[in-house]
Amino acid sequence: MHISEQERDAVYKTIFSRRDVRSDFINKSIPEDVLKRILTAAHHAPSVGFMQPWDFIVINDKVTKQKIKHGFEQANSVSKKMFTDDQQQAYQKLKLEGILEAPIGICVTCDRERNGPVVLGKTIKAEMDLYSAVCAVQNLWLAARAENLGVGWVSIIEDDILRNALNIPAEIEIIAYLCIGYVTHFKDKPELESAGWLPRRSVDKAIHYNKWTPKVK
């Protein structure tokens, strides 16, 4: 299948305009066909040994989301104390989730036992199934952006909170909790970059040829 220049440019536009959305969600439901499209895109991610280890839990229940929000607040209180005093001041100004504001949440999981104890491609690097599930997250994120949906990854939360709230078995790994919904707008830059938390690193500093070479920070 040949990709035209117009189609290529649309892919790059989607990649470069993707944002981790924590605010600006609006009260607009996501049509079922749109939700199915982004989940289908996630389901078409590459996976080691074609094991497809992911599952997707869609959350729209307000009581469940409130439990998850409470778990975030607990973890966030602990997290902010890990930074220096100056960083704590900046940290407290950041909006780091949209659990209640977003119309739905999606929890992405990984079944590490799917397709048996020996999986093609996992024989040496056993963690490849986890990386595969992360690829599903990225596919979902880009598909959502193409649908003009904002996505925010909530990483400041203990797995036990999600496990209890969503009835996730102990043997299933939790990969991501995502907040998804339509937004008022997409920012020109990532929020943390705009807030001065960190600048974007130059791509040239991330590229090495033939061997690892020290880079100037």
Protein Blocks (a to p, Z undefined) as FASTA:
>chain_A
ZZdfklmmmmmmmmmmgccdfbhiacddddfklmmmmmmmmmmpccehhlopaccdddfb
fklmmmmmmmmmmmmmmmmmmpcfklmmmmmmpccbfflmpmbdcdddddfkggijbdgh
ilmmmmlmmmmmmmmmmmmmmmmmmnopacdddfbbcfklmmmmnopafklccfbdcddd
ddfbdcfbdfklmnomaccddfklmpcehiacdddZZ
